[in-house]
Amino acid sequence: MDPFLSGDVAGAAPLVSAWLRGHEHLVTNIERWTADLPAEGWWWTPAPGSVNPIAGIVRHVGGSSLRLWRYASGGEVDEALRAAGPHELEVDHADPAEVLATCLARLKEVGEGLRAYDLSDADKVRHVGRKQIPVRSVLIIQHLLEHGHAHAAQIIVGRKLWDSGACR
């Protein structure tokens, strides 16, 4: 059952509840579509150089979500987290269990932050990225969820292609 069908999150404002259900759906999709994927499937791609491997996408979802959350909440995006961004999709054959664990830990931090989010901060302008582009917190959070779900769709398609064996 899709998380939104569970209704509002108890104690959360309607907008925050919607974000939390969307975030829950993202985590659920990542867990579901990476479950029991053999190690070679994590770094496989049907079109090297054009289509990113599942592991790279999982790593990117965790890293980008955490960066975006920290921008939205006024938190610190340290240099290591910022510098990792351009390399998250690269094939390096890192251990899939570690890639997934790191992603889920980062998404847990995002989820906890969303749960505690004070809607009076929604209108606050935050500065995003190296260029310090001014963006309202509420828009950063919306993008965080949209971005994560766009990449979750890539994970799902990658897994379906892997399972079909059609491209291997």
C-alpha positions as CSV (number, residue, x, y, z in Angstrom):
1,M,0.0,0.0,0.0
2,D,1.4,3.4,-0.9
3,P,2.2,5.4,2.2
4,F,-0.2,8.3,1.3
5,L,-3.1,5.8,1.8
6,S,-2.1,5.6,5.5
7,G,-3.4,9.2,5.9
8,D,-1.8,12.0,7.9
9,V,1.2,11.4,10.1
10,A,0.0,11.8,13.7
11,G,0.9,15.2,15.1
12,A,2.3,16.6,11.9
13,A,0.8,19.6,10.1
14,P,-0.8,18.7,6.8
15,L,2.0,19.9,4.6
16,V,4.7,18.3,6.7
17,S,2.6,15.1,6.8
18,A,2.5,15.1,3.0
19,W,6.3,15.5,2.9
20,L,6.7,12.7,5.4
21,R,4.5,10.3,3.4
22,G,6.4,11.2,0.2
23,H,9.7,10.7,1.9
24,E,8.4,7.3,3.3
25,H,7.4,6.3,-0.2
26,L,10.9,7.2,-1.5
27,V,12.6,5.0,1.2
28,T,10.1,2.2,0.6
29,N,10.8,2.2,-3.2
30,I,14.6,2.2,-2.6
31,E,14.4,-0.7,-0.2
32,R,11.9,-2.7,-2.3
33,W,13.7,-2.4,-5.6
34,T,17.2,-3.1,-4.3
35,A,16.1,-6.0,-2.1
36,D,17.8,-9.3,-3.2
37,L,19.6,-7.6,-6.1
38,P,22.8,-9.6,-6.7
39,A,26.1,-7.7,-6.3
40,E,26.7,-7.6,-10.0
41,G,23.3,-6.0,-10.6
42,W,24.2,-3.0,-8.4
43,W,26.9,-1.7,-10.8
44,W,25.5,-3.0,-14.1
45,T,24.1,-0.6,-16.6
46,P,22.4,-1.4,-19.9
47,A,24.1,1.6,-21.6
48,P,27.5,2.5,-20.0
49,G,28.0,6.2,-20.2
50,S,24.3,6.9,-20.7
51,V,22.4,5.1,-18.0
52,N,23.6,5.2,-14.4
53,P,23.9,2.0,-12.4
54,I,21.5,1.3,-9.5
55,A,24.3,1.7,-6.9
56,G,25.3,5.1,-8.2
57,I,21.7,6.3,-8.2
58,V,21.2,5.0,-4.6
59,R,24.3,6.8,-3.5
60,H,23.2,10.0,-5.2
61,V,19.7,9.9,-3.7
62,G,21.2,9.7,-0.2
63,G,23.8,12.4,-0.8
64,S,21.7,14.8,-2.7
65,S,18.7,14.5,-0.3
66,L,21.0,15.2,2.7
67,R,22.6,18.2,0.9
68,L,19.2,19.6,0.0
69,W,17.8,19.0,3.5
70,R,20.7,20.7,5.1
71,Y,20.2,23.7,2.8
72,A,16.5,23.8,3.5
73,S,16.9,23.6,7.2
74,G,19.8,26.1,7.4
75,G,22.2,23.3,8.4
76,E,25.8,22.8,7.4
77,V,26.8,21.2,4.1
78,D,30.4,20.3,4.8
79,E,33.0,20.2,2.1
80,A,33.2,16.4,2.0
81,L,29.4,16.1,1.4
82,R,29.5,18.9,-1.2
83,A,32.5,17.5,-3.0
84,A,31.0,14.0,-3.2
85,G,28.1,15.2,-5.3
86,P,29.7,15.2,-8.7
87,H,31.1,11.7,-8.1
88,E,28.1,9.9,-6.6
89,L,27.0,8.4,-9.9
90,E,30.5,7.1,-10.9
91,V,31.0,3.4,-11.1
92,D,33.5,2.5,-8.4
93,H,32.2,-1.0,-7.4
94,A,31.8,0.0,-3.8
95,D,30.1,-2.6,-1.6
96,P,26.4,-2.5,-2.3
97,A,25.5,-3.1,1.3
98,E,27.5,0.0,2.3
99,V,26.1,2.1,-0.4
100,L,22.5,1.2,0.7
101,A,23.3,1.7,4.4
102,T,24.8,5.1,3.8
103,C,21.8,6.1,1.7
104,L,19.3,4.9,4.3
105,A,21.2,6.6,7.1
106,R,21.2,9.9,5.2
107,L,17.5,9.5,4.4
108,K,16.8,8.8,8.0
109,E,18.4,12.1,8.9
110,V,16.2,13.8,6.3
111,G,13.1,12.1,7.6
112,E,13.8,13.1,11.2
113,G,14.4,16.7,10.1
114,L,11.2,16.8,8.2
115,R,9.3,15.5,11.2
116,A,10.7,18.2,13.4
117,Y,10.3,20.9,10.7
118,D,8.8,24.2,11.9
119,L,6.5,25.5,9.2
120,S,7.3,29.1,10.2
121,D,10.7,28.4,8.5
122,A,9.0,27.6,5.1
123,D,9.3,31.2,3.9
124,K,13.0,31.6,5.0
125,V,15.4,32.1,2.2
126,R,18.3,29.8,2.2
127,H,21.4,29.8,0.0
128,V,22.0,26.7,-2.1
129,G,25.2,25.3,-3.5
130,R,28.6,26.8,-4.2
131,K,26.9,29.7,-6.0
132,Q,24.7,30.4,-2.9
133,I,21.5,30.8,-4.9
134,P,18.7,32.2,-2.7
135,V,15.7,29.8,-2.5
136,R,12.9,29.6,-0.1
137,S,13.1,26.6,2.3
138,V,9.7,25.2,1.2
139,L,10.9,25.0,-2.4
140,I,14.1,23.2,-1.5
141,I,12.1,20.6,0.4
142,Q,9.7,20.2,-2.5
143,H,12.6,19.7,-4.9
144,L,14.3,17.3,-2.5
145,L,11.2,15.0,-2.8
146,E,10.7,15.4,-6.5
147,H,14.4,14.8,-7.2
148,G,14.5,11.7,-5.0
149,H,11.4,10.2,-6.7
150,A,12.7,10.9,-10.2
151,H,15.8,8.9,-9.3
152,A,13.7,6.2,-7.6
153,A,12.0,5.7,-10.9
154,Q,15.4,5.2,-12.5
155,I,16.2,2.5,-9.8
156,I,12.9,0.8,-10.6
157,V,13.6,0.7,-14.3
158,G,17.1,-0.4,-13.8
159,R,16.0,-3.3,-11.6
160,K,13.3,-4.3,-14.1
161,L,15.8,-4.3,-16.9
162,W,18.3,-6.4,-14.8
163,D,15.6,-8.9,-13.8
164,S,14.4,-9.3,-17.4
165,G,17.9,-10.1,-18.6
166,A,17.0,-8.5,-21.9
167,C,19.9,-6.1,-21.8
168,R,22.6,-8.4,-20.5
